[in-house]
Amino acid sequence: MKTERFRLLVRALAVFLASFLPLAVQSTEGVVGFAQLQEAHRIVFLGDSITYSGQYVEFIEAYCVARFPELRTQFLNLGLPSETVSGLSEEGHAGGKFPRPDLRERLARVLEKTKPDVVIACYGMNDGIYLPFSEERFQKFKDGILWLRERVTAAGAKIIHVTPATFDEVKGGHPGYANALDRYSDWLLGHRAAGWDVVDLHGPMNRYLVEHRRREPEFFLAGDGVHCGETGHWIIAKQVLLHLGAKDMASAEDAQAMLAVHARGKEILKLVQEKQRMMKDAWLTDTGHKRPGMKPGLPLAEAQAKTAELDRQIHQLAASAPAP
């Protein structure tokens, strides 16, 4: 069943190229038919500051375009720093300047304006507000995820959940919080039996940290325990791509190996990064939010006009040499 789910979802990302993987049939909740998959054109990423940072979104888009030059799917980063799906905020957050944003405040506008076919949502890191596990906070997280799932489904989109990234207590403090996120992740993964599409990021990222720290005690993925660097973003991208069926990523050790799927992979990534970093602020401002301190970016129409040329260059590069 897991392989079948991978095959369905990679079709959405690859604009249904029949040569990639044969379409399989699912018999689980939320099944998306082949006719619906053929209409997919937008994938929206939702999450907190890790998603907003955007490196893993850039890696995913660069891989998909390099692997499938005909791809015209739009990858939209709508992550918002500090955000939760639980609606919780610790006292004195951001030095008392503002409470954590709640996804409930903006989701309706995001869905209305972006009109996604697929939503990839990664929440959990902020949702327990960096305190040891409690049933009350856990219930808020569960309620928020169920609400998010219902709203995305009602909007006619497919939702893929991603378990939260690793919290490193060695670097970030907050004893007991790593265990809380383990529990949140286990709950999400448990819903695979009900047909939910859930990417297991938390487990592989935990194992990567433990294995590398065993060999190198000073090793870390996130200097503050939360906000991972390039290696952490590569792990996120790799797990999402594997979930979507990119079997060639199983042996890839880093982002450079991912880029090797195309002779001009590094150039493609550079252009994707330029495009993504322009569009994410434009989309956030256009859809609206209440978090202070965000860059407004360009007006959406202006950003779209500027990135249209980048898109042209990206696809020209992708078509210039066959993938290995």
Secondary structure, DSSP 8 states (H G I E B T S, - for coil): -HHHHHHHHHHHHTTT-TTT-------STT---HHHHHT--EEEEEESHHHHH-HHHHHHHHHHHHH-TT---EEEE---TT-BSS----TTGGGGT----BGGGTHHHHHHHH--SEEEEE--TTTTTTS---HHHHHHHHHHHHHHHHHHHHTT-EEEEE------HHHH--TTHHHHHHHHHHHHHHGGGGT-EEE--HHHHHHHHHHHHHH-TT--S-TTSSS--HHHHHHHHHHHHHHHT-GGGTT--SHHHHHTTSTTHHHHHHHHHHHHHHHHHHHHHHH----TT----S-HHHHHHHHHHHHHHHHHHHHHS---
